[in-house]
């Protein structure tokens, strides 16, 4: 099979490496890809949201399946574009159609979906610029801290957790009246704060059946001890120690099954990943949010733990035979540590030469924000640059591999957290 992956980050490099292990694969393309995907696939320099360019790439390279990495093409309707095009309609797309992608595209839509189908989540209300005063009044009914979420896509940065009522009111006004997150915050969801330990559970579904992938916990804050500004993710651990068999059974019964059945009841033909952001509150799961694709950097910790042929699983999604596919996981722990550009998540420079990559041993480096120069050098091309992922019998063993290999690699301004997994060591 000839496969096209849409996207350019660590998640897409992880997909590419995993798929390259399949004996079902003929040729692999990534659009636009990065310096890492160039090592295991053919990069195609197009914008994944330019659907005409995607179509041309698919037809020119005899593509048999398209795997969508990031959320933007899904929310923009890339799957629908394929179904409506005579030349593309029989080429499977792994990722939901536009109606299913609303689970991530609109926070209000997802909260209404949860409420309708009995999925446990926090109490909430949604407000616009016109109902700003009602929003401030609603804040007064809640206990701090206060959670404000931009309704639309905000690159993982549209969620604010505020400790005082005054701050919350000021930020609500900034989001609605001053467009703090642009069009994404033209509507804001305010919800009660859930106090517990966060984790993510990933589901692959063909619209009828599903496979529950390994759980993971990511670390969003730039600073150690979970301090400082939010990022796209600084590291991840899989599995999560407290996500034992009993807890995951609750997740399946109370969250996964109602979600998959709810999509069916609502007439949404959903084929792809469901990322379920959860809070563990006294041993009970509550949903914080849905995403309609794999997370990044969680993908880099989850995929290495899957021992089954990923392409065969994707075939099952495409043909709605996922239930028949074998699914095997390693018991080992995967840890992922992200290296980022100096200054990230605020202003940062690109084009810094990366050295030492050939010295890495026993750890997989997934490229996120990198590119190849004409002379063959690998340089930085984003805020999050590379993840280092290791497997070990324990979390501590895997982390030791990550950090010892990070020490061999360098680029100007390189930064990373040295405490990934700090809150899980005693669990």
C-alpha positions in Angstrom: 0.0 0.0 0.0 1.1 3.6 -0.7 0.3 5.8 2.3 0.2 9.5 2.8 0.4 11.1 6.3 -0.7 14.7 6.7 1.3 16.7 9.2 4.8 17.9 10.2 5.4 17.1 13.9 6.6 14.5 16.2 3.3 12.7 16.1 3.6 12.3 12.3 7.2 11.1 12.6 6.0 8.5 15.1 3.3 7.4 12.7 5.8 7.2 9.9 8.4 5.1 11.8 5.7 2.7 13.0 4.1 2.3 9.6 7.5 1.8 8.0 7.8 -1.5 10.0 4.7 -2.9 8.2 5.3 -5.5 5.5 2.0 -4.2 4.0 3.7 -0.9 3.2 5.0 -0.1 -0.3 5.7 3.7 -0.3 5.2 6.2 2.5 4.8 10.0 2.0 4.5 12.7 4.6 3.1 16.2 3.8 4.9 18.4 4.7 7.0 16.3 7.1 10.3 17.3 8.7 14.0 16.2 8.8 13.0 13.0 10.7 10.3 11.9 8.4 12.7 12.4 5.5 14.7 9.4 6.9 11.8 6.9 6.6 9.4 8.5 4.1 9.2 10.9 1.1 8.4 14.5 2.2 5.9 16.4 0.0 6.1 20.1 0.5 2.4 21.0 0.6 0.0 22.5 3.2 -2.2 19.8 4.7 -5.2 22.2 4.6 -4.7 22.9 0.9 -7.1 20.1 -0.2 -6.5 20.6 -3.9 -2.7 20.1 -3.3 -3.5 17.0 -1.2 -5.7 15.6 -4.0 -2.9 16.2 -6.6 -0.4 14.4 -4.3 -2.8 11.5 -3.8 -3.5 11.0 -7.5 0.1 11.6 -8.7 1.5 9.0 -6.2 -1.2 6.4 -6.4 -2.0 6.7 -2.7 -4.2 4.0 -1.2 -4.8 5.5 2.3 -4.5 8.9 4.0 -3.7 9.3 7.7 -4.5 12.7 9.2 -2.2 13.7 12.0 -3.2 17.2 13.2 -6.7 18.5 13.9 -6.8 21.5 11.5 -7.4 19.4 8.3 -10.1 17.3 10.1 -12.0 20.3 11.4 -11.7 21.9 7.9 -13.3 18.8 6.4 -10.6 16.9 4.6 -12.4 13.6 5.0 -15.6 15.1 3.6 -13.6 16.5 0.6 -12.5 13.0 -0.2 -16.0 11.5 0.0 -17.4 14.2 -2.2 -14.7 13.9 -4.9 -15.3 11.3 -7.6 -11.6 10.6 -8.0 -11.0 10.3 -4.2 -14.1 8.9 -2.7 -12.8 5.3 -2.5 -9.6 6.2 -0.8 -9.9 5.7 2.9 -9.1 8.6 5.3 -8.1 7.8 8.9 -9.7 10.6 10.8 -13.3 11.7 11.3 -15.5 13.7 9.0 -16.4 17.3 9.8 -19.4 16.4 11.9 -17.3 14.2 14.2 -14.4 16.6 14.2 -16.7 19.1 16.0 -15.9 17.1 19.2 -12.6 19.1 19.1 -13.6 22.0 16.9 -16.1 23.3 19.4 -15.8 22.9 23.1 -19.5 23.7 23.5 -20.5 21.0 21.0 -18.4 18.4 22.9 -19.9 19.4 26.3 -23.4 19.1 24.9 -22.5 15.7 23.4 -21.2 14.5 26.8 -24.3 15.8 28.6 -26.6 14.2 26.0 -25.0 10.8 26.2 -24.3 10.6 30.0 -20.5 11.0 29.8 -19.2 12.3 33.2 -17.8 15.8 32.9 -17.7 19.2 34.7 -20.7 21.5 34.9 -20.4 24.3 32.3 -22.0 27.2 30.4 -21.0 28.9 27.1 -20.9 32.7 26.5 -20.3 35.2 23.7 -19.4 38.8 23.6 -23.1 39.7 23.7 -23.5 37.6 27.0 -20.3 38.8 28.7 -22.2 40.1 31.7 -24.0 36.8 32.2 -20.6 35.1 31.9 -19.3 37.2 34.7 -22.4 36.4 36.8 -21.9 32.7 36.2 -18.3 33.0 37.4 -19.7 34.3 40.7 -21.6 31.1 41.2 -18.4 28.9 41.0 -15.6 28.3 43.5 -12.1 29.1 42.5 -10.0 28.1 40.5 -12.0 29.1 37.4 -11.6 27.3 34.0 -12.1 29.3 30.8 -11.8 27.6 27.4 -11.8 29.1 24.0 -14.6 27.3 22.1 -12.6 26.9 18.9 -9.1 25.6 18.0 -6.3 27.6 19.7 -3.3 25.3 19.2 -3.6 23.8 22.6 -3.3 27.1 24.4 -6.9 28.3 24.7 -7.5 27.0 28.2 -6.9 29.3 31.2 -7.1 28.2 34.9 -7.4 31.3 37.1 -7.3 31.5 40.9 -9.3 34.7 41.6 -12.7 35.9 40.5 -11.2 39.3 39.4 -8.6 37.5 37.1 -11.3 35.3 35.7 -13.6 38.2 34.8 -10.7 40.2 33.3 -9.6 37.2 31.2 -13.2 36.4 30.1 -13.5 40.0 28.8 -10.1 39.8 27.1 -11.1 36.6 25.3 -14.5 37.7 24.2 -14.1 41.5 23.7 -10.5 41.7 22.7 -10.2 38.4 20.8 -7.3 37.1 22.9 -7.3 33.8 21.0 -8.8 35.3 17.8 -11.9 33.7 16.3 -11.3 30.7 18.6 -12.5 32.7 21.6 -15.5 34.4 20.0 -17.3 31.9 22.3 -15.9 30.9 25.7 -16.9 27.8 27.8 -16.7 28.4 31.5 -16.7 25.2 33.6 -16.2 24.1 37.1 -12.7 23.1 38.1 -12.1 19.4 38.6 -9.5 18.7 41.2 -7.7 15.4 40.5 -4.8 13.8 38.5 -5.0 14.3 34.7 -4.3 11.6 32.1 -5.3 10.7 28.6 -6.8 7.6 27.1 -6.7 7.0 23.4 -9.3 5.1 21.4 -9.1 3.9 17.8 -12.6 3.2 16.3 -14.1 2.2 13.0 -17.5 3.6 13.9 -18.7 0.2 15.2 -16.0 -1.4 17.4 -12.9 0.1 19.1 -9.5 -0.6 20.5 -8.4 1.2 23.7 -4.8 2.2 23.2 -2.3 2.8 26.1 -3.0 5.5 28.6 -0.6 8.4 28.8 0.1 11.5 30.9 1.6 14.6 29.4 3.3 17.7 30.9 2.1 21.0 29.5 3.9 23.6 31.5 7.3 24.9 30.4 8.7 24.9 33.9 9.7 22.1 36.3 7.1 21.3 38.9 4.4 22.2 36.4 5.1 25.9 36.5 5.2 28.7 34.0 3.4 29.0 30.6 1.4 26.3 28.9 3.1 24.6 25.9 2.0 22.1 23.3 3.6 19.5 25.6 7.0 19.0 27.2 6.9 15.2 27.8 4.8 12.1 28.4 4.6 8.8 30.3 2.8 5.7 29.2 1.2 3.8 30.9 0.0 6.0 33.8 0.7 4.1 37.1 -2.7 4.9 38.7 -4.6 3.8 35.5 -5.0 0.3 36.8 -7.3 -2.4 35.4 -10.2 -1.2 37.7 -9.9 2.4 36.7 -9.6 1.6 33.0 -12.7 -0.6 33.3 -14.6 2.5 34.6 -13.2 4.5 31.7 -14.4 2.0 29.2 -17.9 1.5 30.8 -18.6 5.2 31.6 -16.7 7.0 28.9 -15.6 5.0 25.9 -18.8 2.9 25.3 -21.2 5.9 25.8 -19.0 8.0 23.4 -18.8 5.4 20.6 -22.5 4.5 21.0 -23.4 8.3 21.2 -21.6 8.9 17.9 -23.6 6.1 16.3 -26.9 7.3 17.8 -26.2 10.8 16.4 -25.6 9.4 13.0 -21.9 10.4 13.0 -19.8 7.9 11.0 -16.6 8.3 13.0 -13.4 6.5 11.8 -10.2 7.4 13.5 -8.8 8.3 16.9 -10.6 9.7 19.9 -8.3 11.4 22.4 -10.1 11.5 25.8 -8.6 14.0 28.2 -9.6 12.7 31.7 -9.4 13.7 35.3 -9.1 10.9 37.9 -11.1 12.1 40.9 -11.1 9.7 43.8 -10.8 6.8 41.4 -13.6 8.0 39.1 -13.0 9.3 35.5 -14.4 12.7 34.4 -13.9 13.9 30.9 -12.1 17.3 30.5 -12.1 17.3 26.7 -12.2 15.3 23.5 -9.6 15.6 20.7 -10.2 14.0 17.3 -6.6 12.9 16.7 -3.6 11.5 18.6 -1.9 13.9 21.0 1.6 15.2 20.7 3.9 14.2 22.5 1.7 11.4 23.8 1.8 9.6 20.4 5.6 9.3 20.8 5.0 7.4 24.1 1.9 5.4 23.0 2.9 4.1 19.6 6.2 2.4 20.7 4.1 0.3 23.1 1.9 -1.1 20.3 3.4 -4.4 19.1 0.7 -5.0 16.4 0.9 -3.9 12.8 -0.4 -0.3 12.8 -1.2 -0.4 9.1 -3.3 -3.6 9.6 -5.3 -1.7 12.4 -5.8 1.2 10.0 -7.1 -1.2 7.4 -9.6 -2.4 10.0 -10.8 1.1 10.6 -11.2 1.7 6.8 -13.2 -1.5 6.2 -15.0 -1.5 9.6 -13.3 -4.8 10.5 -11.3 -3.5 13.5 -12.8 -6.0 15.9 -11.2 -8.8 13.9 -7.7 -7.3 14.1 -5.2 -8.6 16.7 -4.0 -6.0 19.2 -1.0 -6.5 21.4 0.9 -4.1 23.7 4.2 -4.3 25.5 4.2 -4.2 29.3 7.2 -1.9 29.2 7.0 1.8 30.2 7.6 4.5 27.5 8.9 7.9 28.5 9.1 10.9 26.2 11.0 14.1 26.9 10.6 17.1 24.5 13.5 19.5 23.7 12.4 23.0 22.8 13.9 26.2 21.4 15.2 28.9 23.7 12.4 31.3 24.5 9.5 28.9 23.7 6.5 29.1 24.2 7.1 32.8 23.6 9.4 34.3 20.9 12.1 31.9 19.7 14.5 31.7 16.8 14.7 29.0 14.1 17.6 27.7 12.0 19.8 26.5 14.8 22.1 23.6 13.8 21.5 20.4 15.7 24.5 18.3 16.5 25.0 14.8 18.1 22.0 13.0 16.6 24.2 10.2 15.4 25.5 9.5 18.9 22.0 8.6 20.3 21.7 4.9 21.3 18.8 2.9 22.8 16.4 5.9 22.4 14.3 7.0 19.5 14.4 10.6 18.5 11.2 11.9 17.0 11.6 15.1 15.0 8.9 17.8 15.6 10.2 21.2 14.5 13.2 20.4 12.3 14.1 20.6 8.7 17.0 19.6 6.4 19.2 22.3 4.8 20.6 22.0 1.3 24.0 20.9 2.7 22.3 18.0 4.7 22.4 19.7 8.1 19.4 19.3 10.5 18.3 22.6 11.9 15.5 23.8 14.2 12.3 24.8 12.6 9.8 25.3 15.4 9.3 25.8 19.1 9.1 22.1 20.0 12.1 20.6 18.2 12.5 16.9 19.1 11.3 14.3 21.5 13.5 11.6 23.0 11.5 8.4 23.7 12.8 5.3 25.6 11.3 2.0 26.7 12.2 0.5 30.1 11.0 -2.0 32.7 10.4 1.0 34.9 9.6 4.6 34.4 12.9 5.5 36.0 14.9 3.2 33.7 13.3 4.7 30.6 13.8 8.3 31.8 17.5 7.6 32.5 17.9 6.5 28.9 16.1 9.6 27.6 18.2 12.1 29.7 21.5 10.4 29.0 20.9 10.6 25.3 19.6 14.2 25.4 23.0 15.0 26.9 24.7 13.9 23.6 22.6 16.3 21.5 22.9 20.1 21.3 21.5 23.2 19.6 21.8 26.8 20.6 19.2 27.6 23.3 18.1 24.0 23.8 15.7 23.7 26.8 13.9 20.7 28.3 12.3 19.7 31.6 14.4 17.5 33.8 11.4 16.3 35.9 9.1 14.5 33.5 7.1 11.9 35.6 8.0 13.7 38.9 4.4 13.4 40.2 4.1 9.7 39.4 7.1 8.3 41.2 5.2 7.5 44.5 2.1 6.2 42.9 
